[in-house]
Amino acid sequence: MFDFDALSHAIISQTVLCVGDLMLDEFVYGEVSRISPEAPAPVIAVQRSETNIGGAGNVARNIASLGARCIFASLTGEDEAGAKLKAALAQESLIESVLVCDSERPTTRKVRFVSEHFSTHMLRADWELAQPASAEIEQKLLDAILPCLPRADIVLLSDYAKGVLTARVIRNIIDAARKLGKRVIVDPKSPNFAIYRGATLLTPNRKEFAEATRSRAETEKNIADAAQDVMQLADCEAVLVTQSEHGMTLVPRQGDPIHVPAHPVKVRDVSGAGDTVAAVLAVVLAAGADWETALRMANAAAAVAVSDDEIMAAVTVLASTEGIFAAPEGGAALAAYQVLLEDGFLKESDRVVLFNTGSGYKYLDTFAKYWGVEGWAPPIKLPASRNIGGIIGPY
């Protein structure tokens, strides 16, 4: 078991330089009860809508939710969506935004229409120009990003192939980071992994990995064998392949492959899981965690990110892997704790802290509370038989 206390205190002093494609995510929720008389299309009676920072911006928010600082560099258009994103990022106290404006392209915007009752995506409308940034904009990005490198403990490139991370931008950032001794994590989109040459860690999903390596990537051995070629091609130290319900496989250049199975949760929405994995990996590696610790923490975070029942997923996942877990307020916290004792997940002698979970970043908010980020109360440890405000745990 790693020293969670030491790691948690180290994380809040880390700074991650995150570079990638920023998007405005909008969700329109409503009920569908009829088909349009004008065309064979469902009619959604809109009930509510919400707007979120998306793409690499979501990675930045995940980093900040973990308690680390984030320098976030990206591109926006000169439009309403860009203005909304700038305003939203300005509200994030742990995120320093370095945004370049390109008046020749729209801010990437995705609007999803969702059936409230069935939680089903019916349609997505995109506004985007998925083309590499011009040479002029590339230079503006590099002029803004490279001076930030000395202040970063680690670099994370979140590639959504929307134009920010061109081959030139990627090359300049990785080369500059290596000269300064900074590790670089890449969540890749290009099937040509050679453009990320010199990165420390690549984190493709299984589909991306299979396409890039022209392998089936169906078994741990398939992945481990193909990853050797990737590490030689990209001159990286490790490759992490995420495999949805099949877990994650990390293949380091030094040492044996490590596979962790996915935690059994009812999946609500897989979108955003990759962002969570990248953010957790960057933060905990910067804080000094080894490969296996970083992998297991990222795997636990991903399970909660996609879960249909975030609270119970957090209880099950974190209790079984990290020695802490989240629970709802009041008596439900004590009930959850008793269930975990009865099921053998915990012993009464285990050091346990329960946290209330809020809307949005369930798992990540839990860690923020534990780390004492400004605005959060520190954890309270009480005997197992006591419960105050949903925060309990044996001395």
Secondary structure, DSSP 8 states (H G I E B T S, - for coil): ---HHHHHHHHTT-EEEEEE-EEEEEEEEEEEEEE-SSSS-EEEEEEEEEEEEEEHHHHHHHHHHTT-EEEEEEEE-SSHHHHHHHHHHHT-TTEEEEEEE-TTS--EEEEEEEETTTTEEEEEEEE---S---HHHHHHHHHHHGGGGGG-SEEEEE--SSSSS-HHHHHHHHHHHHHTT-EEEEE---S-GGGGTT-SEE--BHHHHHHHHTS---SHHHHHHHHHHHHHHHT-SEEEEE-GGG-EEEEESSS--EEE------BS--TTHHHHHHHHHHHHHHTT--HHHHHHHHHHHHHHHHBSSHHHHHHHHHHHHTS-EE--STHHHHHHHHHHHHTTS--TTS---EE---SS-HHHHHHHHHTT-TTS-----B-TT--BTTB-B--
